[in-house]
Amino acid sequence: DGGITQSPKYLFRKEGQNVTLSCEQNLNHDAMYWYRQDPGQGLRLIYYSQIVNDFQKGDIAEGYSVSREKKESFPLTVTSAQKNPTAFYLCATQGADFEQYFGPGTRLTVT
Amino acid sequence: AQSVTQPDIHITVSEGASLELRCNYSYGATPYLFWYVQSPGQGLQLLLKYFSGDTLVQGIKGFEAEFKRSQSSFNLRKPSVHWSDAAEYFCVVGYSTLTFGKGTMLLVSP
């Protein structure tokens, strides 16, 4: 069953801790994306990767880091430097006509 | 800079009535255009997409959208809304990176 998996669905952390969000895909897509969604803000691009071992900053990369060691996986680390990390995080891959396919999301709450 | 404007934050439509969600964009050239739908706490689902050809495109769940180059618009329509259509709708434009509108929340009244 092809798709994108994000885990966990809900994540709670204390302020000052780094946390890593998982994103796995079996669609065989090269490009993968991380977005942050806040109420009334739409989606904002954090990082993206168009090929293994390469990634680019998006519009709001500060306080986040990523790696792309495998085609199937694109984990996102929310570091303690991110000033307002509580949000809904969405991972996506990109198809042949630039359409993006989204995972179910991870809701991160930092207190 | 690229931008997408969805002028309506919320829209309420009676079940069975028609729907039109507005979208205007600003981009250097005609980009790929998309509409996505999101139910609360879920990921986004692609409704339809346009790049070239017939300016009226059909999507899933009975939705359609019309591209008007002169108006830089890509409005989403549905002839008869069902209660299950209540969700947030995003107009999206771009190529390798996408620009999202801020969304329109559709409420369906009985």
Interface residues (C-beta under 8 A of the other chain):
Chain A: I4 A31 Y33 G40 Q41 G42 L43 R44 L45 Y48 Q50 G58 F88 L90 A92 Q94 D97 F98 E99 Q100 Y101 F102 G103 P104 G105 R107
Chain B: I9 Y32 F34 Y36 G41 Q42 G43 L44 Q45 L46 K49 F51 F90 G94 Y95 S96 T97 L98 F100 G101 K102 G103
